[in-house]
């Protein structure tokens, strides 16, 4: 059983997976590779002064999450059910995954959340019809199910959705460990580099 299953591998999902994996939580990202970032040319994402093609941003995000320890799985999750000790997620091709907690990073498609009995509400962003209703930490009405990014009401801009994925992941990690989680590495001191 995974500690965390993340449904969606765009900027919010890959960012969340990078944080949960670096925190030592066994993480799987299940991604249908159908997100809107795949079709975007992104000219407003910090760190890319020449812009970045959406597919490159998505692929590099998944690569970073995998390097942090996340397992990346291709598949469309079509069923999410609560179990005694967590959740079972089933994909369109019949694969099954079990996880203690779930982060939904579904982009603009709330169908999975709705069919799983997770509360949704009218979208807050242009052209986003429906989103998952979350508290300020990113929790849905179903204990153990969190949501981040556009599906949780964040702006569709990739810099914002990736930040929201990290924010929700840090909140999940903090709740799991019982103390506020910080993930920050420091550069070595100049004296350590030459030693």
Steps between C-alpha positions, in 0.01 A plus 500: 500500500626845407503782753372741234339457158493811284249503216638724225859563398491861384671784687289463818534121512871480422575776750297327772673169423844657521423624851329185629776276363779716642323479836529122490138424412462219248328680212340395173391746233232365267474719193278479192724756325200699382552830684474847349870572562583248225347745251655818642790727420587641843666843495429599862654217707785627718840363401431479128584844355450368144180319596451124515290265293226342709599142412858571613377647829279196565771249406765673712258521794438126483874436468568710810229315695643165389853604602359592841367144528145512363373220280345640182224289342316567175128451538163664544348451845131425455408387851598617847357317801554531874629184668554421869864608498505743209384509139490284192552666164419313179610599153320468171720203406413310821807572713441554871700710745458539876604807694454640849433850362419652161575836342279587203675722245244449226532832320164604358320165525304436821329181380707259714444712811126524439456126438702423816260707712744785558330837537537733203387852432483748215841593360661831586724543196394583143398187302532275809145378567546286811762462771553292813390676815802516734590661830793741528745208537375322185286230667176390337187390687629139486768446767826401332416658164670829419488713186745749347537717194225600262263230627522660846430851374854624431566705190583297189844661468767231537710697748196524728384139461850365565523716812158383614604136454803563722288686759244221530775235512674686784167517686443125450856418613465727803169337597651153456810573706334715767729799448551767236708363213778702338699380199789733430852405396793738531795548270827383650717773648790608278748339744314166467509508119881526480576258780 
